[in-house]
Amino acid sequence: MKDDLGSVLAFLASSAIGCLREPAIYGPLRMLEAMERIIAYARDKDLVDRPGLLDLADRIEKNKLLCMTDEAAFASFVEEVGLELVDYL
């Protein structure tokens, strides 16, 4: 598993294990990180045909750690990402 896809899959597997013992707020954080990594993988493989997804990945990078400092803002951001994603699909 030396390639980017393997890295994403390993992240998801380790996240699943981590979610068994971590605080509940880390579950949504890990999902956002997975989205960010999948968008990066698709970008690197020239598979992204929606520029807005690249902006979304940047926003995730900038806001994902709100879960550590402001859970309400983080929850709002997670919902925002879900609603925004509908526009890109």
Protein Blocks (a to p, Z undefined) as FASTA:
>chain_A
ZZfklmmmmmmmmmmmmmmmmcfklmmmmmmmmmmmmmmmmmmnopafbfklmmmmmmmm
mmmmmmmmommlmmmmmmmmmmmmmmmZZ
